[in-house]
């Protein structure tokens, strides 16, 4: 049966849906094969061939036990065209939906970390739906900025965190709180970042309130902070507007941890940074009038700086440091130094007065000796009090006995 009109209609449908004609022809052939095998006296081994003019043939096969094809013949039933039309209608609709779901998934699969722009379709307390064109994205409540409630039909940029394949099509989960959103927004606004000249090294964010980013330039002639800020703040202003007014601090990244920690506490001015690497603490000293600015409102500035640098930050004013140093100096400390044996790694305390050196264990025992002596004195005082209390009790008892004897003698007389 030759029906050129069917082929033209199939080609038009494929072009309209954005898929190939071969995919639709394969779907029709599979559907016709299933329909043929449901007919009486059909061959169990058969396949359907559709040529370029939509001529349909059912080719039956005889296959031996080893899978070798012994013979083939045309077994197209009479009036198969009517069956073909009904089957094509059912199969094509289902196959088109499946192909469209696969195409939508392939379009967004592997795009985790990209930024998309959507139109808000539905907004409630549980989630927000964004229309991305051919698909919808899900913005869960946990990924929304607190108190941010954009109006329906407004445009919103979001960060893709996950693309899931479901029977109903791809489910795209996006976020407005992810730090990656900051990175992608700056990449859109700052050509130097998209070109790789300027790098965004670190980002710390409290969504809806404040963000700190550390930037680095691979070209000494380009200021990374100036590139991100833009002329009169035009570039960073675009990012702030997209984030609904969230404040952004841009600081230069540095391999010198001392300098990096000091810059991370911007806009506060830092006088000195002392690192305690064993505890992972950076002790920051600031002028007295800069203390509240360095800490920030409810500790926000210090908290973001700690996340940005990876150090626990302990901020102290100059007055606090001087008081601590004065109290430390008032302590009675033994003079000397610790010497480490290069072979064993054992530490030895060598007093400055030339007396006998002590190991770390002996030093600990010597340090604990005054406390142990105080405890022994306290214990001996307690025991003496108990003994005295018992002695007083005995004396009082003897006095009572003597008094009773005197009273008895007086009564007899």
C-alpha positions in Angstrom: 0.0 0.0 0.0 1.4 3.3 -1.0 0.3 6.4 0.8 2.6 9.4 0.2 0.3 11.7 2.1 1.0 9.7 5.3 4.7 10.1 4.9 4.3 13.9 4.4 2.1 14.2 7.4 4.7 12.2 9.4 7.5 14.4 8.3 5.5 17.6 9.2 4.8 16.1 12.6 8.4 15.3 13.2 9.5 18.8 12.2 6.9 20.4 14.5 8.0 18.4 17.5 11.7 18.8 16.8 12.5 15.2 16.3 13.6 13.0 13.4 11.3 11.1 11.1 13.2 7.9 11.7 12.2 7.9 15.3 8.5 8.2 14.4 8.8 5.5 11.7 10.5 3.2 14.2 7.6 3.8 16.7 5.0 3.0 14.0 6.8 -0.1 12.9 7.1 -1.4 16.4 3.3 -0.8 17.0 2.4 -2.5 13.7 4.5 -5.5 14.6 2.7 -5.8 18.0 -0.7 -5.5 16.2 0.3 -8.2 13.6 1.4 -10.7 16.2 -2.0 -10.4 17.9 -3.8 -11.5 14.7 -4.7 -15.2 14.2 -2.3 -17.4 12.2 0.5 -14.8 12.6 4.1 -15.8 12.4 5.9 -15.5 15.8 9.1 -14.3 14.0 8.2 -11.3 11.9 9.1 -7.7 11.5 7.6 -4.7 9.8 9.3 -2.6 7.0 8.2 0.9 6.1 9.8 2.5 3.1 10.2 6.1 2.1 6.7 6.2 0.4 5.1 4.7 3.6 4.7 1.3 1.9 4.2 -1.2 4.8 5.2 -4.8 4.6 5.2 -7.6 7.1 8.1 -9.9 6.6 7.8 -13.3 8.3 10.7 -15.5 9.0 11.5 -19.2 9.7 14.3 -19.5 12.2 15.9 -22.7 13.4 17.0 -23.6 16.9 20.4 -22.0 16.4 18.9 -18.7 15.4 19.7 -19.0 11.7 17.1 -17.5 9.3 16.0 -20.3 6.9 13.6 -18.3 4.8 11.6 -15.1 4.7 8.3 -14.2 2.9 5.8 -11.4 2.7 3.0 -12.1 5.2 1.2 -8.7 5.0 -2.4 -9.4 5.9 -5.3 -8.0 3.8 -6.8 -4.7 4.9 -3.7 -4.1 7.0 -3.9 -0.4 6.1 -6.9 0.1 8.4 -5.1 -1.6 11.2 -2.0 0.4 10.4 -3.9 3.7 10.7 -5.5 2.9 14.0 -2.2 1.6 15.4 -0.2 4.6 14.2 -2.6 7.0 15.9 -2.2 5.2 19.2 1.5 4.5 19.0 2.6 7.9 17.7 0.9 9.9 20.5 2.6 7.8 23.2 6.0 7.7 21.4 6.0 11.5 20.9 5.4 12.1 24.6 8.3 9.7 25.5 10.6 11.3 23.0 9.8 14.8 24.2 10.4 13.8 27.8 13.8 12.3 26.8 14.7 15.4 24.8 13.8 17.7 27.7 15.8 15.6 30.1 18.8 15.5 27.7 18.6 19.3 27.4 19.1 19.8 31.1 21.0 16.6 32.1 24.5 17.5 33.3 23.6 21.2 33.7 23.9 21.1 37.5 25.7 24.3 38.4 24.2 26.4 35.6 21.9 29.4 36.1 18.5 29.6 34.5 15.8 32.3 34.2 12.2 31.4 34.7 8.8 33.0 35.2 7.1 32.4 38.5 3.9 30.3 37.8 2.9 29.2 41.3 4.1 30.4 44.7 3.1 29.0 48.1 4.6 28.0 51.4 5.9 24.7 50.2 7.5 25.4 46.8 7.6 27.7 43.8 7.2 26.6 40.2 9.3 28.4 37.6 8.4 28.2 33.9 11.6 27.7 31.9 9.9 27.4 28.6 9.6 23.8 27.7 9.8 22.5 31.3 9.1 23.7 34.8 11.6 24.0 37.6 10.9 23.3 41.3 12.1 25.8 43.9 11.6 24.1 47.3 11.0 26.1 50.4 14.4 25.0 51.8 16.1 26.6 48.8 14.3 29.9 49.0 15.7 33.0 50.6 13.8 33.8 53.8 11.1 36.5 53.4 11.7 36.6 49.6 8.3 36.4 48.0 8.5 37.4 44.3 5.2 38.2 42.6 3.7 35.7 40.1 4.6 36.3 36.4 7.9 37.9 37.3 11.3 36.8 36.1 13.7 35.1 38.5 17.2 33.6 38.1 17.9 30.4 40.0 20.8 27.9 40.3 20.3 24.3 39.1 21.2 21.9 41.9 19.7 18.7 40.6 18.1 17.2 37.5 16.0 14.1 38.1 14.5 11.8 35.5 10.9 10.8 36.3 8.1 9.0 34.4 6.4 12.3 33.9 9.5 14.0 32.6 12.5 15.7 34.0 12.3 17.4 37.4 14.6 20.3 37.7 15.4 21.4 41.3 16.7 25.0 41.6 18.0 27.1 44.4 18.1 30.8 45.4 20.3 30.2 48.5 23.2 28.3 47.0 26.6 30.1 47.0 27.0 29.0 43.3 24.2 31.4 42.4 26.6 34.3 43.4 29.4 32.8 41.2 27.1 32.4 38.2 25.6 35.9 38.5 29.0 37.5 38.6 30.0 35.4 35.6 27.1 36.9 33.7 28.0 40.5 34.7 31.8 40.4 34.7 33.4 39.3 31.3 36.8 38.9 33.1 35.4 36.1 35.2 33.8 34.3 32.2 37.1 34.6 30.3 39.1 33.2 33.2 41.2 36.3 33.9 39.5 36.9 37.3 38.7 34.0 39.6 36.2 33.8 42.4 38.3 31.9 45.0 35.9 31.7 47.9 32.3 32.6 48.8 30.5 32.9 52.1 26.8 33.7 52.2 23.9 34.3 54.5 21.1 34.4 52.0 19.0 37.5 52.1 21.4 39.4 54.3 25.1 39.5 53.3 27.7 37.8 51.1 31.5 37.9 51.1 33.5 36.9 48.1 37.2 36.7 47.6 38.5 37.3 44.1 41.9 36.9 42.4 43.3 38.1 39.1 45.6 36.1 36.9 46.7 39.3 35.2 48.7 41.8 37.3 47.3 44.7 35.2 43.7 43.9 36.2 42.3 44.8 39.6 40.0 41.9 40.5 37.9 43.9 43.0 37.5 46.8 40.5 36.5 44.4 37.7 33.7 42.9 39.9 32.5 46.3 41.1 32.5 47.9 37.7 32.3 51.5 36.7 30.5 53.4 39.5 29.4 50.0 40.9 27.4 49.1 37.8 28.3 45.4 37.7 27.9 44.6 41.4 24.7 46.6 41.4 23.1 44.3 38.9 23.9 41.3 41.1 22.5 43.0 44.2 19.3 43.9 42.3 18.9 40.3 41.3 19.4 39.2 44.9 16.7 41.7 46.0 19.1 44.0 47.9 21.5 41.5 49.5 24.7 43.2 50.5 27.9 42.0 48.9 31.5 42.5 50.2 34.2 42.0 47.6 37.7 41.4 49.0 41.0 40.5 47.3 42.2 36.9 47.8 45.7 36.5 49.1 48.0 33.5 49.6 49.3 35.3 52.7 46.9 34.1 55.3 47.7 37.1 57.6 46.7 39.6 54.8 43.7 37.5 53.7 42.1 37.3 57.2 42.6 41.0 57.7 41.0 41.8 54.3 38.1 39.3 55.0 37.0 41.4 58.0 36.5 44.4 55.8 35.2 47.1 56.2 36.9 46.9 59.7 40.6 47.9 59.9 42.7 45.2 61.5 45.9 46.0 63.4 47.4 42.5 63.8 46.6 38.9 63.2 48.1 36.0 65.3 47.6 32.4 64.3 47.2 29.5 66.6 47.6 26.7 64.1 47.1 23.8 66.5 43.7 25.1 67.5 42.9 26.5 64.0 42.3 29.9 65.5 43.2 33.3 64.1 43.4 35.9 66.9 42.6 39.3 65.3 43.4 42.5 67.1 41.6 45.7 66.1 41.5 49.2 67.5 38.9 49.8 70.2 36.6 51.9 68.0 36.7 49.1 65.3 35.6 46.2 67.5 31.9 46.4 66.9 32.4 47.0 63.2 34.7 43.9 62.9 32.2 41.7 64.8 29.3 43.0 62.8 25.6 42.9 63.6 24.9 39.8 65.7 28.4 38.6 64.8 27.6 38.4 61.1 30.8 40.0 59.7 33.1 37.8 61.8 31.0 34.7 61.0 31.2 35.3 57.2 35.0 36.1 57.4 35.5 32.8 59.2 33.7 30.9 56.5 35.5 32.7 53.8 39.0 32.0 55.2 38.5 28.7 56.9 39.9 30.0 60.2 38.0 30.3 63.5 38.4 34.0 64.2 38.7 35.5 67.7 38.4 39.3 67.6 39.9 41.3 70.5 40.3 45.0 71.0 43.7 46.6 71.8 42.6 47.3 75.4 41.6 43.6 75.9 45.0 42.4 74.7 46.9 44.8 76.9 44.9 43.7 79.9 45.5 40.0 79.1 49.3 40.7 78.6 49.5 42.6 81.9 47.8 39.8 83.8 50.1 37.3 82.1 53.2 39.3 83.0 52.0 39.4 86.7 52.2 35.7 86.9 55.4 34.2 88.5 56.9 32.2 85.7 60.1 30.2 85.7 62.7 31.3 83.3 64.1 28.8 80.8 63.4 27.2 77.5 62.1 23.9 76.0 64.7 22.0 73.9 63.6 19.3 71.5 65.8 16.2 70.9 66.1 15.9 67.1 66.4 12.1 67.2 63.6 11.2 69.7 61.5 14.3 69.4 61.3 14.4 73.2 61.1 17.9 74.9 63.3 18.9 77.8 62.9 22.0 80.0 66.3 23.7 80.5 66.2 26.3 83.4 68.0 29.6 82.8 69.7 29.4 86.2 71.7 26.3 85.2 69.9 23.9 87.4 69.1 20.3 86.3 67.0 19.9 83.2 63.6 18.2 83.4 61.6 16.0 81.0 58.1 16.9 80.1 56.8 14.4 82.6 58.9 15.7 85.4 57.9 19.2 84.6 54.2 18.2 84.8 54.8 16.6 88.2 56.7 19.6 89.5 53.9 21.9 88.3 51.3 19.7 90.1 53.4 19.5 93.3 52.2 22.8 94.9 48.6 21.9 94.3 49.1 18.4 95.8 50.8 20.0 98.9 47.9 22.3 99.3 45.5 19.4 99.2 47.5 17.5 101.8 47.5 20.5 104.1 43.8 20.9 103.7 43.3 17.2 104.4 45.5 17.3 107.5 43.6 20.4 108.8 40.3 18.5 108.3 41.6 15.5 110.2 42.8 17.6 113.1 39.5 19.3 113.3 37.8 15.9 113.5 40.1 14.8 116.2 39.7 18.0 118.2 36.0 17.6 117.9 36.2 14.1 119.3 38.4 15.2 122.1 36.0 18.0 123.1 33.2 15.4 123.1 35.2 13.2 125.5 36.0 16.1 127.9 32.4 17.1 128.0 31.3 13.6 128.8 33.8 13.3 131.7 32.6 16.6 133.1 29.0 15.3 133.1 30.0 12.1 134.9 31.9 14.0 137.6 29.0 16.4 138.1 26.6 13.5 138.5 28.9 11.9 141.2 29.1 15.2 143.2 25.3 15.6 143.1 24.8 12.0 144.4 27.2 12.5 147.3 25.5 15.7 148.3 22.1 13.9 148.3 23.4 11.2 150.6 24.7 13.7 153.1 
